Amino acid sequence: MELKWDVPVCHPWKPSKLPTLPLLLLLMLSLCIFSPSQCLDLDPEDKASLLLFKSSLQDPGQSLATWFGSNCTSWTGISCENRTGQVVSVNLANMNLSGNVHPGLCELPFLEYLNLSENNFNGSIPTCFGSLGSLKTLDLSHNSFGGFLPDEITRLRQLRELVLNGNRELGGVLPWWIGNFSSNLEKLDLGSNSFHGEMPDSLFYLKSLRHLDLGDNCLSGNIHEFYQSLEFLNLASNQLFGTLPCFSASTQSLTVLILANNSLVGGIPTCVTSLEVLAHLNLSFNHLSYHISPRLAFKEKLLVLDLSFNDFSGPLPGKIAEATEKSGLVLLDLSHNQFSGKIPLMITELKSLQALFLSHNLLTGAIPARIGNLTYLQVIDLSHNFLSGSIPLDIVGCFQLLALILNNNNLSGEIHPELDALDGLKILDVSHNKISGEIPLTLAGLKSLEIVDFSSNNLSGTLNDAITKWSNLKYLSLAHNKFSGNLPSWLFTFEAIQMIDFSGNKFKGFIPDGNFNISFHNNNGNRDRAPKEPFIAMRNAEIKISVMVIDSSELSFNYKVSPIVGIDLSDNLLQGEIPDVLFEVEGLEYLNLSYNFLNGQLPRLEKMWNLRALDLSHNSLSGQIPGNISTLKNLVLLNLSYNSFSGSVPVNQGYRRFPGALAGNPDLCVESSVEGCDRASLPAVPGKTFEEVEGPILVWVFCVSAFVSFYFGVVALFCTARARSYILQTKV
């Protein structure tokens, strides 16, 4: 045998011309040689079935680019049986896949786990899924499947989890067999679909069932007892009626009970408090009534109690739940009922409480000073009651407070300078009360403030520079008070401001002629809003607050303000000309300068692309009406009445679509194709001004400054007991 030795020769390095795929194969081969546990041959028939399934998909993110070769461990989302290489698990959740499900996926006889959730699969649920006899988990949630639930599912006798929620086109009558096709079924989640009809009796008796979610469908019928040990039950947002059962079979197991947004009647039976491990109870948006029994006291494991939007009456329950220093209620919502009397002191003993909602009731008396004992509180909403007295100084003990909502009560006294201790406060609303005095200079310390509403009180004085420290301000309303003095030069310089409302005061002097901040200018998000959207729809400006409760100790807070951008300086003593720069703010949607003493000419409006409402009525503006406004497609309300405009307005300039907008300008000629010149000397409705006809624009558009209230609803509630998610919506 002749041995030949290669003598190494140095050559300049050149990039390899080997294609990428062989290199990957070499890498995989080396893994198989040096680490056999990392290499498992995929069953050839299963491999062919998976490739057929892949061939019908759209995969823009190339999530399945690893589906080549025969090494099962390298195929994304695929798990195989260690000895045979047959596929036992397919997990393709949240991979941005779309298309129909190819029947090839059904040719995996040993498949036990199939998860296609959080994609965009469409079409009907394949009937061939019934051939997957070994399947234990089927999760098709949050896709675009439609049609009916195929009867072939009944062949899946080993199934433990069936999760189909979030497929809005999937519906029909809830199948009669849904509760008896598998004696192993532990989790059934058909929420957020379009099923209707009554719940089959079999669901009430399926002994293996632990998790049942049929929320957000169109189910009807009477709700009655379940005869298994449930741990999670969500039947919210259906059309169920009847009285609240005791859930006696689940006294040691039920942790989450959500029956919100149905038509339940009667009271809350005291037997519900025997649910030993109940952590979340939501009965909101029903027709529950009567007094709450003093004997109704939930166990200390209860974290969230929401009884809002019902017809409960009588006094607030003194002891709604047991509590200790380390456990107890985190969120309590009794808002939108008819509770009366005083706020019981026992509520201030719920030391774990982080969100308290008692708004829209008939509560009287003072806010308990001991509320300051609730040091974990982040949100307080006591609005729309008949509470009196002053804001208690001890409230500064709630040093973690993020939102303080006290509007629409009978509160009096002055704003305490010590409120600056709440330095994390983001929302402060004390509007529609009887609060007097001046805004304390110390409030400059509230640098986290984003929404401030002091409107409709008896506040007075001039604006001080303390307000400029609120650098994160998005909404500021001082409307309908007794403020006076000149408008400061810094008025429009807040970087994040969306709405300023100083209407109904005694401000005088000139409108500041300065630079407007970037938030007023950059309002591109509303350009796609339908231009013919009714103006009254803007009454429902809303703040959405999301709260997540994690375990029993943490509540995270966030909110979103609807992107309405406006300025209201109406009903003051302002004079002089309107700064030209104000009509160059492209992002402005709403401008109301009515009922002042402004003079001079009106600049052109063509640059105000987003303008939806403009009211300059009842001033002394003169000269020609500006040119063509037909390009302002979003404009739905215009009022230039009762000024001193003169000249003629051509018929083709767009003013004709706003009847009465030019009334009370006797020297103004509105051209008409029939009559020639129409003198704009009379209001649209005899004896009434335009303001009276349309109603106060401010109340229509920005009711955040007037009627702010919160209602609570669940946005998401995770399947595990460790995370719960809720949404609190402020609507006006």
ChimeraX attribute file (.defattr): number of C-alpha atoms within 10 A of each C-alpha:
attribute: neighborCount
match mode: 1-to-1
recipient: residues
	/A:1	3
	/A:2	4
	/A:3	5
	/A:4	6
	/A:5	6
	/A:6	6
	/A:7	6
	/A:8	6
	/A:9	5
	/A:10	6
	/A:11	6
	/A:12	4
	/A:13	6
	/A:14	6
	/A:15	5
	/A:16	7
	/A:17	6
	/A:18	8
	/A:19	8
	/A:20	10
	/A:21	11
	/A:22	10
	/A:23	11
	/A:24	13
	/A:25	15
	/A:26	12
	/A:27	12
	/A:28	18
	/A:29	15
	/A:30	13
	/A:31	14
	/A:32	16
	/A:33	12
	/A:34	10
	/A:35	10
	/A:36	11
	/A:37	11
	/A:38	14
	/A:39	20
	/A:40	21
	/A:41	19
	/A:42	24
	/A:43	18
	/A:44	12
	/A:45	12
	/A:46	22
	/A:47	22
	/A:48	15
	/A:49	17
	/A:50	22
	/A:51	15
	/A:52	16
	/A:53	18
	/A:54	19
	/A:55	11
	/A:56	15
	/A:57	16
	/A:58	15
	/A:59	16
	/A:60	11
	/A:61	10
	/A:62	11
	/A:63	15
	/A:64	17
	/A:65	10
	/A:66	13
	/A:67	18
	/A:68	14
	/A:69	15
	/A:70	18
	/A:71	20
	/A:72	25
	/A:73	19
	/A:74	17
	/A:75	18
	/A:76	15
	/A:77	19
	/A:78	19
	/A:79	21
	/A:80	23
	/A:81	17
	/A:82	15
	/A:83	8
	/A:84	11
	/A:85	20
	/A:86	23
	/A:87	24
	/A:88	19
	/A:89	20
	/A:90	21
	/A:91	16
	/A:92	19
	/A:93	18
	/A:94	15
	/A:95	19
	/A:96	17
	/A:97	24
	/A:98	17
	/A:99	16
	/A:100	19
	/A:101	21
	/A:102	18
	/A:103	16
	/A:104	18
	/A:105	23
	/A:106	21
	/A:107	19
	/A:108	25
	/A:109	16
	/A:110	17
	/A:111	24
	/A:112	19
	/A:113	21
	/A:114	22
	/A:115	18
	/A:116	21
	/A:117	24
	/A:118	19
	/A:119	19
	/A:120	21
	/A:121	25
	/A:122	16
	/A:123	15
	/A:124	17
	/A:125	19
	/A:126	18
	/A:127	14
	/A:128	16
	/A:129	20
	/A:130	18
	/A:131	16
	/A:132	24
	/A:133	19
	/A:134	18
	/A:135	24
	/A:136	19
	/A:137	21
	/A:138	20
	/A:139	19
	/A:140	24
	/A:141	26
	/A:142	22
	/A:143	24
	/A:144	21
	/A:145	26
	/A:146	19
	/A:147	15
	/A:148	17
	/A:149	21
	/A:150	15
	/A:151	14
	/A:152	13
	/A:153	23
	/A:154	15
	/A:155	15
	/A:156	21
	/A:157	19
	/A:158	18
	/A:159	25
	/A:160	20
	/A:161	20
	/A:162	19
	/A:163	21
	/A:164	22
	/A:165	24
	/A:166	22
	/A:167	23
	/A:168	19
	/A:169	19
	/A:170	23
	/A:171	21
	/A:172	16
	/A:173	15
	/A:174	19
	/A:175	18
	/A:176	15
	/A:177	15
	/A:178	20
	/A:179	22
	/A:180	18
	/A:181	19
	/A:182	19
	/A:183	15
	/A:184	17
	/A:185	25
	/A:186	18
	/A:187	22
	/A:188	21
	/A:189	21
	/A:190	24
	/A:191	24
	/A:192	24
	/A:193	25
	/A:194	23
	/A:195	27
	/A:196	18
	/A:197	15
	/A:198	18
	/A:199	22
	/A:200	15
	/A:201	14
	/A:202	15
	/A:203	19
	/A:204	16
	/A:205	16
	/A:206	22
	/A:207	19
	/A:208	17
	/A:209	24
	/A:210	19
	/A:211	20
	/A:212	20
	/A:213	20
	/A:214	22
	/A:215	24
	/A:216	23
	/A:217	21
	/A:218	21
	/A:219	23
	/A:220	17
	/A:221	14
	/A:222	14
	/A:223	19
	/A:224	14
	/A:225	14
	/A:226	21
	/A:227	16
	/A:228	19
	/A:229	21
	/A:230	25
	/A:231	21
	/A:232	23
	/A:233	20
	/A:234	20
	/A:235	22
	/A:236	26
	/A:237	22
	/A:238	21
	/A:239	21
	/A:240	23
	/A:241	17
	/A:242	14
	/A:243	18
	/A:244	19
	/A:245	14
	/A:246	19
	/A:247	20
	/A:248	17
	/A:249	15
	/A:250	23
	/A:251	20
	/A:252	15
	/A:253	17
	/A:254	23
	/A:255	21
	/A:256	24
	/A:257	20
	/A:258	21
	/A:259	24
	/A:260	27
	/A:261	23
	/A:262	21
	/A:263	20
	/A:264	24
	/A:265	17
	/A:266	15
	/A:267	17
	/A:268	21
	/A:269	15
	/A:270	15
	/A:271	14
	/A:272	18
	/A:273	19
	/A:274	18
	/A:275	22
	/A:276	18
	/A:277	20
	/A:278	26
	/A:279	24
	/A:280	22
	/A:281	18
	/A:282	22
	/A:283	24
	/A:284	28
	/A:285	24
	/A:286	22
	/A:287	19
	/A:288	24
	/A:289	18
	/A:290	16
	/A:291	17
	/A:292	21
	/A:293	18
	/A:294	13
	/A:295	14
	/A:296	19
	/A:297	18
	/A:298	24
	/A:299	20
	/A:300	18
	/A:301	20
	/A:302	26
	/A:303	25
	/A:304	24
	/A:305	21
	/A:306	23
	/A:307	23
	/A:308	28
	/A:309	23
	/A:310	23
	/A:311	20
	/A:312	26
	/A:313	18
	/A:314	17
	/A:315	19
	/A:316	23
	/A:317	19
	/A:318	17
	/A:319	19
	/A:320	21
	/A:321	21
	/A:322	16
	/A:323	20
	/A:324	12
	/A:325	9
	/A:326	10
	/A:327	18
	/A:328	24
	/A:329	29
	/A:330	25
	/A:331	22
	/A:332	22
	/A:333	23
	/A:334	24
	/A:335	28
	/A:336	24
	/A:337	21
	/A:338	22
	/A:339	27
	/A:340	18
	/A:341	16
	/A:342	17
	/A:343	22
	/A:344	15
	/A:345	15
	/A:346	13
	/A:347	21
	/A:348	17
	/A:349	18
	/A:350	25
	/A:351	21
	/A:352	24
	/A:353	26
	/A:354	25
	/A:355	24
	/A:356	20
	/A:357	24
	/A:358	24
	/A:359	28
	/A:360	24
	/A:361	21
	/A:362	20
	/A:363	26
	/A:364	18
	/A:365	16
	/A:366	17
	/A:367	22
	/A:368	17
	/A:369	15
	/A:370	17
	/A:371	23
	/A:372	18
	/A:373	17
	/A:374	23
	/A:375	18
	/A:376	22
	/A:377	25
	/A:378	22
	/A:379	24
	/A:380	20
	/A:381	22
	/A:382	26
	/A:383	28
	/A:384	24
	/A:385	22
	/A:386	21
	/A:387	25
	/A:388	18
	/A:389	16
	/A:390	17
	/A:391	22
	/A:392	17
	/A:393	16
	/A:394	15
	/A:395	23
	/A:396	20
	/A:397	20
	/A:398	21
	/A:399	19
	/A:400	19
	/A:401	25
	/A:402	22
	/A:403	23
	/A:404	20
	/A:405	22
	/A:406	26
	/A:407	28
	/A:408	25
	/A:409	21
	/A:410	20
	/A:411	25
	/A:412	17
	/A:413	15
	/A:414	17
	/A:415	20
	/A:416	17
	/A:417	15
	/A:418	15
	/A:419	22
	/A:420	18
	/A:421	19
	/A:422	24
	/A:423	19
	/A:424	18
	/A:425	23
	/A:426	22
	/A:427	21
	/A:428	19
	/A:429	24
	/A:430	26
	/A:431	29
	/A:432	24
	/A:433	22
	/A:434	21
	/A:435	25
	/A:436	17
	/A:437	15
	/A:438	17
	/A:439	21
	/A:440	17
	/A:441	14
	/A:442	15
	/A:443	22
	/A:444	21
	/A:445	20
	/A:446	21
	/A:447	21
	/A:448	19
	/A:449	27
	/A:450	20
	/A:451	24
	/A:452	21
	/A:453	23
	/A:454	24
	/A:455	26
	/A:456	23
	/A:457	21
	/A:458	20
	/A:459	23
	/A:460	18
	/A:461	14
	/A:462	17
	/A:463	19
	/A:464	13
	/A:465	12
	/A:466	16
	/A:467	23
	/A:468	16
	/A:469	16
	/A:470	21
	/A:471	18
	/A:472	17
	/A:473	24
	/A:474	21
	/A:475	23
	/A:476	25
	/A:477	24
	/A:478	23
	/A:479	27
	/A:480	22
	/A:481	22
	/A:482	20
	/A:483	23
	/A:484	16
	/A:485	14
	/A:486	17
	/A:487	18
	/A:488	15
	/A:489	13
	/A:490	15
	/A:491	18
	/A:492	21
	/A:493	17
	/A:494	21
	/A:495	15
	/A:496	16
	/A:497	23
	/A:498	27
	/A:499	25
	/A:500	21
	/A:501	23
	/A:502	23
	/A:503	25
	/A:504	21
	/A:505	21
	/A:506	20
	/A:507	25
	/A:508	18
	/A:509	16
	/A:510	19
	/A:511	22
	/A:512	17
	/A:513	16
	/A:514	14
	/A:515	14
	/A:516	20
	/A:517	17
	/A:518	17
	/A:519	20
	/A:520	24
	/A:521	16
	/A:522	13
	/A:523	20
	/A:524	11
	/A:525	11
	/A:526	16
	/A:527	14
	/A:528	9
	/A:529	10
	/A:530	10
	/A:531	16
	/A:532	10
	/A:533	11
	/A:534	10
	/A:535	17
	/A:536	12
	/A:537	10
	/A:538	18
	/A:539	17
	/A:540	16
	/A:541	20
	/A:542	22
	/A:543	21
	/A:544	18
	/A:545	20
	/A:546	20
	/A:547	23
	/A:548	19
	/A:549	21
	/A:550	16
	/A:551	14
	/A:552	19
	/A:553	16
	/A:554	14
	/A:555	21
	/A:556	12
	/A:557	16
	/A:558	13
	/A:559	16
	/A:560	11
	/A:561	17
	/A:562	13
	/A:563	16
	/A:564	21
	/A:565	25
	/A:566	25
	/A:567	23
	/A:568	22
	/A:569	23
	/A:570	25
	/A:571	21
	/A:572	22
	/A:573	20
	/A:574	25
	/A:575	18
	/A:576	16
	/A:577	17
	/A:578	21
	/A:579	16
	/A:580	14
	/A:581	12
	/A:582	20
	/A:583	18
	/A:584	18
	/A:585	24
	/A:586	19
	/A:587	25
	/A:588	26
	/A:589	25
	/A:590	23
	/A:591	25
	/A:592	21
	/A:593	23
	/A:594	25
	/A:595	21
	/A:596	21
	/A:597	21
	/A:598	25
	/A:599	18
	/A:600	17
	/A:601	18
	/A:602	20
	/A:603	17
	/A:604	15
	/A:605	20
	/A:606	17
	/A:607	14
	/A:608	22
	/A:609	22
	/A:610	25
	/A:611	27
	/A:612	21
	/A:613	20
	/A:614	20
	/A:615	22
	/A:616	23
	/A:617	27
	/A:618	24
	/A:619	21
	/A:620	20
	/A:621	26
	/A:622	19
	/A:623	16
	/A:624	16
	/A:625	20
	/A:626	14
	/A:627	15
	/A:628	17
	/A:629	16
	/A:630	15
	/A:631	14
	/A:632	18
	/A:633	15
	/A:634	23
	/A:635	22
	/A:636	18
	/A:637	19
	/A:638	22
	/A:639	22
	/A:640	24
	/A:641	28
	/A:642	26
	/A:643	24
	/A:644	21
	/A:645	25
	/A:646	18
	/A:647	13
	/A:648	16
	/A:649	23
	/A:650	17
	/A:651	15
	/A:652	13
	/A:653	14
	/A:654	15
	/A:655	20
	/A:656	17
	/A:657	12
	/A:658	14
	/A:659	15
	/A:660	22
	/A:661	23
	/A:662	30
	/A:663	23
	/A:664	24
	/A:665	22
	/A:666	17
	/A:667	17
	/A:668	25
	/A:669	20
	/A:670	20
	/A:671	17
	/A:672	14
	/A:673	9
	/A:674	7
	/A:675	8
	/A:676	11
	/A:677	16
	/A:678	15
	/A:679	17
	/A:680	22
	/A:681	17
	/A:682	18
	/A:683	20
	/A:684	19
	/A:685	13
	/A:686	7
	/A:687	8
	/A:688	11
	/A:689	20
	/A:690	25
	/A:691	15
	/A:692	11
	/A:693	12
	/A:694	11
	/A:695	11
	/A:696	11
	/A:697	23
	/A:698	22
	/A:699	16
	/A:700	18
	/A:701	21
	/A:702	24
	/A:703	18
	/A:704	27
	/A:705	28
	/A:706	23
	/A:707	17
	/A:708	25
	/A:709	26
	/A:710	27
	/A:711	23
	/A:712	26
	/A:713	21
	/A:714	19
	/A:715	14
	/A:716	12
	/A:717	18
	/A:718	10
	/A:719	13
	/A:720	8
	/A:721	15
	/A:722	11
	/A:723	14
	/A:724	23
	/A:725	17
	/A:726	17
	/A:727	20
	/A:728	20
	/A:729	19
	/A:730	20
	/A:731	17
	/A:732	20
